[in-house]
C-alpha cells in the first residue's frame, strides 16, 4: 500500500513542479523587465518616471497574480484528474 501512495506522491510533486516553475519564472521575467526600465530612468535622473514605472509594475503584477490565481484555481481539479486517470484498455 505504501508503494502506491509513494508513487502518487512523487507524481503529484512532478506535476506541480513544472507549473510552479513556469509561474515563478514568469514573475522573474516581469521583475527583470521592470528593473531595466527603472535603471534607465534612474540613469537619466527621471524620478517621476521611476515612480510611475514602479506603480505600473505593481499594477501589472497584481493583475497577473489575480488572473493566474483564478486560472490555477479553476484548472487544478481537471488537470489533476486528467493526469490521475488510469488508462482503460
LUMLOLO-425826 format. One line per field, with one value per atom (N, C-alpha, C, O): residue number from 1; chain; atom name; x, y, z. Coordinates in steps of 0.001 Angstrom, whole numbers, always signed. Layout:
k = NUM  ...
c = A  ...
a = CA  ...
x = X  ...
y = Y  ...
z = Z  ...
This chain:
k = 1  1  1  1  2  2  2  2  3  3  3  3  4  4  4  4  5  5  5  5  6  6  6  6  7  7  7  7  8  8  8  8  9  9  9  9  10  10  10  10  11  11  11  11  12  12  12  12  13  13  13  13  14  14  14  14  15  15  15  15  16  16  16  16  17  17  17  17  18  18  18  18  19  19  19  19  20  20  20  20  21  21  21  21  22  22  22  22  23  23  23  23  24  24  24  24  25  25  25  25  26  26  26  26  27  27  27  27  28  28  28  28  29  29  29  29  30  30  30  30  31  31  31  31  32  32  32  32  33  33  33  33  34  34  34  34  35  35  35  35  36  36  36  36  37  37  37  37  38  38  38  38  39  39  39  39  40  40  40  40  41  41  41  41  42  42  42  42  43  43  43  43  44  44  44  44  45  45  45  45  46  46  46  46  47  47  47  47  48  48  48  48  49  49  49  49  50  50  50  50  51  51  51  51  52  52  52  52  53  53  53  53  54  54  54  54  55  55  55  55  56  56  56  56  57  57  57  57  58  58  58  58  59  59  59  59  60  60  60  60  61  61  61  61  62  62  62  62  63  63  63  63  64  64  64  64  65  65  65  65  66  66  66  66  67  67  67  67  68  68  68  68  69  69  69  69  70  70  70  70  71  71  71  71  72  72  72  72  73  73  73  73  74  74  74  74  75  75  75  75  76  76  76  76  77  77  77  77  78  78  78  78  79  79  79  79  80  80  80  80  81  81  81  81  82  82  82  82  83  83  83  83  84  84  84  84  85  85  85  85  86  86  86  86  87  87  87  87  88  88  88  88  89  89  89  89
c = A  A  A  A  A  A  A  A  A  A  A  A  A  A  A  A  A  A  A  A  A  A  A  A  A  A  A  A  A  A  A  A  A  A  A  A  A  A  A  A  A  A  A  A  A  A  A  A  A  A  A  A  A  A  A  A  A  A  A  A  A  A  A  A  A  A  A  A  A  A  A  A  A  A  A  A  A  A  A  A  A  A  A  A  A  A  A  A  A  A  A  A  A  A  A  A  A  A  A  A  A  A  A  A  A  A  A  A  A  A  A  A  A  A  A  A  A  A  A  A  A  A  A  A  A  A  A  A  A  A  A  A  A  A  A  A  A  A  A  A  A  A  A  A  A  A  A  A  A  A  A  A  A  A  A  A  A  A  A  A  A  A  A  A  A  A  A  A  A  A  A  A  A  A  A  A  A  A  A  A  A  A  A  A  A  A  A  A  A  A  A  A  A  A  A  A  A  A  A  A  A  A  A  A  A  A  A  A  A  A  A  A  A  A  A  A  A  A  A  A  A  A  A  A  A  A  A  A  A  A  A  A  A  A  A  A  A  A  A  A  A  A  A  A  A  A  A  A  A  A  A  A  A  A  A  A  A  A  A  A  A  A  A  A  A  A  A  A  A  A  A  A  A  A  A  A  A  A  A  A  A  A  A  A  A  A  A  A  A  A  A  A  A  A  A  A  A  A  A  A  A  A  A  A  A  A  A  A  A  A  A  A  A  A  A  A  A  A  A  A  A  A  A  A  A  A  A  A  A  A  A  A  A  A  A  A  A  A  A  A  A  A  A  A  A  A  A  A  A  A  A  A  A  A  A  A
a = N  CA  C  O  N  CA  C  O  N  CA  C  O  N  CA  C  O  N  CA  C  O  N  CA  C  O  N  CA  C  O  N  CA  C  O  N  CA  C  O  N  CA  C  O  N  CA  C  O  N  CA  C  O  N  CA  C  O  N  CA  C  O  N  CA  C  O  N  CA  C  O  N  CA  C  O  N  CA  C  O  N  CA  C  O  N  CA  C  O  N  CA  C  O  N  CA  C  O  N  CA  C  O  N  CA  C  O  N  CA  C  O  N  CA  C  O  N  CA  C  O  N  CA  C  O  N  CA  C  O  N  CA  C  O  N  CA  C  O  N  CA  C  O  N  CA  C  O  N  CA  C  O  N  CA  C  O  N  CA  C  O  N  CA  C  O  N  CA  C  O  N  CA  C  O  N  CA  C  O  N  CA  C  O  N  CA  C  O  N  CA  C  O  N  CA  C  O  N  CA  C  O  N  CA  C  O  N  CA  C  O  N  CA  C  O  N  CA  C  O  N  CA  C  O  N  CA  C  O  N  CA  C  O  N  CA  C  O  N  CA  C  O  N  CA  C  O  N  CA  C  O  N  CA  C  O  N  CA  C  O  N  CA  C  O  N  CA  C  O  N  CA  C  O  N  CA  C  O  N  CA  C  O  N  CA  C  O  N  CA  C  O  N  CA  C  O  N  CA  C  O  N  CA  C  O  N  CA  C  O  N  CA  C  O  N  CA  C  O  N  CA  C  O  N  CA  C  O  N  CA  C  O  N  CA  C  O  N  CA  C  O  N  CA  C  O  N  CA  C  O  N  CA  C  O  N  CA  C  O  N  CA  C  O  N  CA  C  O  N  CA  C  O  N  CA  C  O  N  CA  C  O  N  CA  C  O  N  CA  C  O  N  CA  C  O  N  CA  C  O
x = +814  +0  +857  +538  +1948  +2774  +3469  +3756  +3744  +4349  +3435  +3895  +2138  +1165  +1080  +1073  +1016  +940  +2212  +2148  +3360  +4629  +4698  +5160  +4256  +4257  +3337  +3685  +2184  +1252  +1793  +1598  +2473  +3053  +4117  +4135  +4991  +6021  +5394  +5869  +4344  +3656  +3058  +3129  +2470  +1880  +2952  +2757  +4078  +5172  +5689  +5942  +5844  +6315  +5346  +5770  +4058  +3044  +3045  +2967  +3132  +3045  +4359  +4353  +5479  +6751  +6907  +7469  +6437  +6537  +5673  +6094  +4463  +3587  +4150  +4094  +4682  +5277  +6475  +6633  +7322  +8480  +8055  +8670  +7012  +6525  +6046  +6389  +5267  +4737  +5836  +5841  +6761  +7851  +8724  +9085  +9060  +9914  +9203  +9855  +7904  +7155  +7294  +7497  +7185  +7331  +8760  +8963  +9740  +11136  +11363  +12040  +10820  +10935  +10285  +10827  +9126  +8457  +9318  +9433  +9917  +10797  +12040  +12470  +12622  +13805  +13489  +14274  +12363  +11963  +11735  +12115  +11118  +10892  +12217  +12391  +13144  +14455  +15172  +15814  +15070  +15713  +15120  +15853  +13812  +13143  +13508  +13833  +13455  +13757  +15221  +15530  +16109  +17532  +17766  +18565  +17081  +17230  +16712  +17339  +15582  +15053  +15962  +16151  +16518  +17420  +18668  +19117  +19219  +20403  +20125  +21009  +18905  +18526  +18085  +17850  +17968  +17551  +16073  +15683  +15250  +13804  +13051  +12533  +13001  +12402  +10908  +10419  +10191  +8744  +8471  +7518  +9306  +9141  +9420  +8788  +10387  +10668  +9441  +9062  +8822  +7635  +6497  +5789  +6323  +5272  +5570  +4666  +6837  +7209  +6985  +6505  +7328  +7107  +5612  +5174  +4839  +3389  +2786  +1913  +3258  +2780  +3166  +2389  +4390  +4841  +3994  +3638  +3673  +2805  +1420  +840  +894  -433  -425  -1332  +606  +700  +884  +285  +1716  +1942  +660  +350  -82  -1333  -2367  -3036  -2496  -3454  -3053  -3898  -1766  -1276  -1504  -1930  -1220  -1425  -2899  -3224  -3774  -5207  -5661  -6367  -5258  -5658  -5088  -5806  -3796  -3191  -3775  -3903  -4131  -4760  -6107  -6422  -6885  -8196  -8034  -8740  -7094  -6869  -6418  -6942  -5453  -4941  -6005  -6092  -6813  -7868  -8898  -9335  -9280  -10295  -9747  -10473  -8480  -7915  -7281  -6989  -7066  -6349  -7056  -6427  -8320  -9071  -9050  -8668  -9455  -9442  -8052  -7916  -7033  -5677  -5229  -4675  -5461  -5059  -5861  -5307  -7147  -7977  -7490  -7449  -7123  -6651  -5353  -5159  -4482  -3222  -3359  -2544  -4369  -4520  -5364  -5372  -6065  -6883  -6008  -4957  -6458  -5758  -6250  -7420  -5357  -5748  -6675  -6435  -7726  -8672  -8341  -8127  -8300  -7960  -9153  -9048
y = -1195  +0  +1258  +2226  +1253  +2461  +2720  +3871  +1676  +1861  +2624  +3448  +2349  +3050  +4513  +5399  +4766  +6152  +6914  +8084  +6277  +6933  +7326  +8420  +6466  +6758  +7915  +8770  +7945  +9051  +10360  +11419  +10284  +11491  +12055  +13258  +11214  +11672  +12216  +13204  +11577  +12054  +13434  +14284  +13661  +14971  +16050  +17156  +15732  +16695  +16996  +18153  +15969  +16168  +16986  +17793  +16791  +17526  +19002  +19869  +19286  +20680  +21431  +22659  +20731  +21453  +22171  +23265  +21599  +22264  +23517  +24549  +23426  +24597  +25684  +26866  +25302  +26270  +26949  +28165  +26171  +26724  +27762  +28823  +27464  +28376  +29688  +30764  +29603  +30814  +31639  +32863  +30998  +31721  +32422  +33584  +31740  +32351  +33440  +34352  +33365  +34464  +35718  +36815  +35551  +36684  +37222  +38433  +36344  +36774  +37589  +38616  +37154  +37894  +39265  +40249  +39330  +40611  +41542  +42731  +41000  +41807  +42277  +43417  +41414  +41803  +42905  +43837  +42796  +43839  +45173  +46222  +45127  +46344  +46935  +48154  +46084  +46541  +47325  +48336  +46877  +47563  +48954  +49930  +49044  +50335  +51296  +52457  +50816  +51680  +52111  +53251  +51236  +51584  +52688  +53594  +52617  +53658  +55005  +56043  +54976  +56220  +56757  +57969  +55881  +56291  +56955  +57989  +56357  +56931  +58291  +59147  +58493  +59779  +60783  +61947  +60358  +61261  +61613  +62683  +60735  +60991  +60311  +59203  +61006  +60428  +60146  +59107  +61054  +60843  +59627  +58882  +59438  +58278  +56978  +55953  +57035  +55848  +55479  +54310  +56477  +56225  +55659  +54751  +56191  +55675  +54245  +53413  +53963  +52611  +51609  +50501  +51988  +51091  +50875  +49749  +51938  +51808  +50923  +50099  +51098  +50255  +48797  +47890  +48583  +47203  +46540  +45367  +47285  +46736  +46409  +45376  +47289  +47045  +45803  +44974  +45683  +44513  +43240  +42210  +43311  +42138  +41718  +40530  +42700  +42379  +41785  +40808  +42369  +41849  +40447  +39561  +40259  +38951  +37908  +36788  +38277  +37352  +36971  +35807  +37936  +37655  +36712  +35737  +36999  +36164  +34756  +33775  +34648  +33325  +32543  +31321  +33233  +32560  +31970  +30833  +32734  +32250  +31061  +30059  +31187  +30098  +28833  +27749  +28971  +27798  +27186  +25963  +28014  +27515  +26719  +25650  +27249  +26574  +25352  +24384  +25400  +24318  +23207  +22138  +23432  +22449  +21091  +20061  +21086  +19829  +19058  +17888  +19691  +18968  +18495  +17406  +19296  +18890  +17683  +16733  +17712  +16588  +15341  +14243  +15497  +14357  +13753  +12532  +14596  +14101  +13311  +12309  +13746  +13043  +11805  +10887  +11769  +10639  +9506  +8408  +9747  +8690  +7549  +7752  +6389  +5216  +4925  +5132  +4448  +4092  +2896  +1900  +3027  +1911  +1140  +1727  -143  -982  -1637  -2377
z = +0  +0  +0  -691  +773  +833  -501  -828  -1272  -2592  -3531  -4322  -3446  -4286  -3880  -4735  -2590  -2123  -2455  -2833  -2322  -2611  -4095  -4422  -4967  -6397  -6737  -7551  -6127  -6366  -5819  -6416  -4684  -4104  -5031  -5293  -5523  -6458  -7739  -8299  -8191  -9387  -9181  -10069  -8015  -7719  -7655  -8160  -7037  -6960  -8361  -8696  -9173  -10537  -11371  -12199  -11168  -11909  -11530  -12400  -10252  -9810  -9941  -10031  -9954  -10032  -11373  -11412  -12446  -13750  -13795  -14318  -13246  -13231  -12325  -12666  -11193  -10282  -10923  -10813  -11595  -12275  -13309  -13412  -14069  -15092  -14477  -14966  -13420  -12784  -12139  -12268  -11453  -10796  -11830  -11647  -12897  -13911  -14703  -15211  -14815  -15420  -14565  -15086  -13262  -12348  -12348  -12265  -12441  -12516  -13795  -13758  -14891  -16148  -16062  -16566  -15425  -15228  -14385  -14682  -13341  -12490  -13218  -13039  -14035  -14793  -15806  -15981  -16456  -17398  -16711  -17230  -15549  -14771  -14320  -14322  -13937  -13498  -14597  -14314  -15826  -16949  -17135  -17295  -17113  -17303  -16174  -16422  -14947  -13804  -13832  -13486  -14229  -14317  -15335  -15098  -16455  -17470  -16958  -17173  -16290  -15720  -14623  -14515  -13820  -12748  -13330  -12835  -14375  -15022  -15635  -15683  -16104  -16705  -15652  -15975  -14402  -13327  -13364  -12898  -13906  -14041  -12899  -13046  -11746  -10541  -10711  -10267  -11341  -11530  -12421  -12193  -13420  -14295  -13559  -13818  -12626  -11806  -10985  -10915  -10366  -9549  -10393  -9957  -11596  -12485  -12921  -12992  -13213  -13638  -12516  -12758  -11297  -10157  -9935  -9696  -10012  -9872  -10953  -10677  -12187  -13287  -13100  -13400  -12595  -12361  -11277  -11394  -10230  -9181  -9735  -9401  -10579  -11147  -12042  -11972  -12880  -13760  -12943  -13249  -11900  -11051  -10336  -10249  -9824  -9121  -10078  -9743  -11260  -12245  -12708  -12838  -12952  -13378  -12290  -12574  -11050  -9933  -9809  -9575  -9964  -9864  -10979  -10721  -12208  -13343  -13205  -13401  -12868  -12732  -11563  -11638  -10487  -9359  -9759  -9409  -10481  -10928  -11885  -11769  -12834  -13787  -13066  -13319  -12173  -11455  -10560  -10453  -9916  -9044  -9837  -9409  -10994  -11799  -12544  -12772  -12916  -13717  -12887  -13423  -11610  -10787  -10775  -11022  -10499  -10431  -11735  -11747  -12852  -14125  -14557  -15115  -14306  -14704  -13892  -14446  -12593  -11747  -12096  -12144  -12339  -12733  -14045  -14190  -14993  -16286  -16144  -16832  -15272  -15087  -14205  -14301  -13358  -12439  -13009  -12452  -14092  -14691  -15171  -15778  -14891  -15406  -16799  -17119  -17615  -18972  -18950  -18268  -19710  -19826  -21085  -22146  -20971  -22133  -22694  -23672
